[in-house]
Every structure is written in structure tokens, then in C-alpha cells.
Amino acid sequence: AVGTWVHRWLAASLRECRERNSARDFLPLLLEAADREAVRVRNRARAAEVELYPWWDQVWAQARTVALGLGETLAPHLQDKQFLCEFRLPQDVRIALPGTDQADFLLKGRIDLLLVEPGGVPRHPAGGDLAHGDFSGCACWVVDFKTGAAQSLSEKKIGEGKGLQTVLYALAVRARGAVSTAISLHTSDAPLKPQVQLDDVLGITPLFRSLDKLHRDGVFGMRADADNAYGYSPSYPMATRFVPGNILEAKWALVHGAAPATGEEGE
């Protein structure tokens, strides 16, 4: 519930700011959205003649605190940028993954927040604009809200497959005309800033080669320890039993053509 509420409140307040063409009241609007949620839930419970669990107020208060933490570090960046919240990618955005030639990798999804530098916003006679996914000449910044614990992105972490969703969103924005794209995971306990530039990760060949192979062959895999040394490990049939990690690492490298996630050579 916490994550759903936080995303909903942020989206509602950002949309209203965009409609007003001003982010000055972003934080008050965010708190109003949280308060409306509390009233809505209590009214529905009263109408249904049910009693909310005693801990409901604590969960709501936790979500409000997380939302406010995200909002306070986000607010300064809204003053000098255009922005789109909960932006759904246009249909049929197909790209060629870095290192490949075929533009047949279909991208779908919804970006939590897309910040756009002023001055590069296109104004075409045909009516193309940001809301329709035309980012020609723009410098963009893809922000993914994280309501739980999450570390900042880096080139090394992306090479390990972390933050891949934001990278794919950035590739979609780039395909729609952006001249540069930054990506960030935004948490409530750290200042918000661009963490990685898309151009700096395009050369991570093993990552995109593995993704392209998954896309074309449909070959997925998993890597896990053979047994849990610290918890309950029941006896599985041989057909479903975990395989030792070193074997899976070596197989992964052979099947997907990429180095193991640990950075060590497979056997």
C-alpha cells in the first residue's frame, strides 16, 4: 500500500502543477493528495460499515512521510524544468539495442517522472510536443521513484543488470529525439541528482548482448545457491532442485554470451 499511495500522490500533485503551469505549490498539493486519500478510505470504510485495522493510520503516516521526503528533494528540480509524470511511452517505440542493427526491440511502460531542460522543447506546426512523446532536441532526465531502500545507480551497477528498467526508458526517450538523457533512482533519504548519463552505459556490451539474446531466443535462466545455509531447505525432487552456483554461472556465460554477474570467469 505504501508504494502505491506514494506514487499516486506524487502523480496527482505533479499533474496539477503541470495544469497550473507552476510548481510553486507542489509540496502543499502533495500533502493535500495524502490527506484526501485518508478521507476517502475512512469514508469508504464507514459506508461499508467496516472498521479499519488499528495499524492503518500508521501505514498511511509512513506513506505520507516517504512521499514528503521524495517531494522535498524533488521540488527544487521542478522550478526550472518542464516535466511529465506517469508518462506512458507512445505505442510502437522500437529500437535497436546498443551493439545491434535491427530496430525491433519493442519498448512499453510508464515513466514515473521525466524532467526536460527548457530551451529544447519542440514546437512543431503539426502539433508535436512533449505530451505526445516528441523530445527532439531536448535534454531529458528519467527519474524512477523508489519508496524502499535503493542505492544510487552507477555504470558498474548497470553492468550488473541493476536499474535496467530506467536504462530502457532512457533508450525510448532517446529514440523519440532526446539529444541527451540522464537516469536516476530517487529515494527519500538522498539528494536527487543525475546519477548516470545514458551515453556512458551504451558501451556495456555484455548487458545488451544478453538482453538481445533473451529477446530473440526466449532463453531465460536463473542463478541461485544450491541450498539456503541459514533457513529451511526442504528436499526437492531432482527435477526442481537448485543447481550449485558455480555451474549456473558457467552455463549463464555460455548460453547468454555474457560474463558472470560476479565479474569472475566461468569455468
Disulfide bonds with the S-S distance in Angstrom:
none
